[in-house]
């Protein structure tokens, strides 16, 4: 059996798994945003008919999973694994959403990078011969995140200009060993980078160095240039982090401004929707990828897309203890054909 | 490339990865217990020289990782991935312990089943050709867990007879494509089982059905009997959960009492150390496996061991909202030779 690891941190798949279906679910604010039409389901009720925000997030995951399975025309029992994670303490949105599914469950924690981590591991499980089909799900909910990470909603705390708005959204991708694509051809697993930022209202700045490191390593590992991609998307750096990322690359002589975007900038209309520096949350990159971006690959708009989802790995306790915010980013190459790098 | 998935939920590795080194670290209570001599390092100071319990847990992870790398005679930079997780909100013990390591990091959340989940994924990454070497680390700390999940230590809350004592311990295993063993030959990934238990002081009862399901499925998937193992170890059901597990198997006509043990029963002397139903925490199964159990496989005491680590996937928020406790268990076959099932 051949070795599939490349360079410092990367993987090239022998038999690139196919994303046979994907789905995105959101609530009113996500539906009102510029990507609203790319969501499979928008709930006007951000409680999703439940009594708590946490139960709402669980219900949202079940909804996106059900839609993705329907689109893939398979029953959940045909899935060999679910890779899932979210922002809630002990990742309960994921475990409670899947507790009656009967599907082998692998819980992840990568903060807002979870969708990329899940896609990487699910693709490894399929290309490696450990599964024929697997799914990845992640979610976040503005209200469950606000009260857990910041202040009770009722407190009405003022938001700083660098703050990002946690998306009430979930994304699900179903991967298969057989399919017409889009394909996952390459992966770069990120290392943790801590730039010393300790302002939890400036997570874009905390995560940008991780995205820079992962994308740079990815390009070096495969000996490619940014222009070999039609689109490089981070998620979710927001306005502050995105500008830092472009600046870091410009120091290396790369102008990424024309081909680099960010899920945190795409999901909402920043000024009209009053979201300050942009969107964030596990559900941001997941829903933007599983809706808008994968649709663009399927339609032929983009042939090669790099998604480098980013996560801020702090907790309210570590912040309270004066720690800075470690960032991480994992990068996944998504191609309309099985030909990657 | 051949298919390596077997039956409903299991995997047989073509080239079983070798556990080239493992280490266990604990504090005073763990050192005083019956397995004290199997720990590589015992800190009399449960703060591990740090100012907070959370920083202590991070330091404990760094210590166990450093010892395991030394025993494997490799520098951390030779590792392709770290798979790590813990019980703290947002799994910060793991991310902060590895933030300066420069090693590609994959965060997991499987509660106390995390060591088995990590071993399964790390073994897949190596057997699949995505890595030559990878490490798995998990930890728990009595004091950081008590104040997060239950009450402040200063409160001095009375413990119920079914309560378990969260281990202050960490375990680390270093896996390699090349080595003399012990080998990871087979894996069964668990599904989530919710038996309807909502008493957070009775997690053994909540997790026992998951262990039963995973071990039963494992035996069926490989067409083997319990007696094909020298030892089947759950972790960490404690006294209550262990008795339920034996009872569930007795209904199937299997008497597991002679070959089945539990990490939660092994770590402490239940009555002398006043730990009620036994030990728990991610660090319990991890340290018992990475110390005592792997030593027993290396010495030839046991040739084939099944470790089915168990996790309770609730949070204080879900419990507060009246939810029952979902359990999960992943099983990993560890053999002194590369011949598994």
Interface residues (C-beta under 8 A of the other chain):
Chain A: X1 X2 X3 X4 X5 X9 X11 X14 X15 X51 X52 X54 X55 X80 X81 X85 X87 X88 X89 X90 X91 X92 X95 X96 X98 X99 X100 X101 X102 X103 X104 X105 X106 X107 X108 X109 X110 X111 X117 X121 X124 X125 X127 X128 X129 X130 X131 X132 X148 X189 X190 X191 X192 X193 X194 X313 X314 X315 X316 X317 X318 X321 X323 X326 X328
Chain B: X1 X2 X3 X4 X5 X9 X11 X14 X15 X51 X52 X54 X55 X80 X81 X85 X87 X88 X89 X90 X91 X92 X95 X96 X98 X99 X100 X101 X102 X103 X104 X105 X106 X107 X108 X109 X110 X111 X117 X121 X124 X125 X127 X128 X129 X130 X131 X132 X148 X189 X190 X191 X192 X193 X194 X313 X314 X315 X316 X317 X318 X321 X323 X326 X328
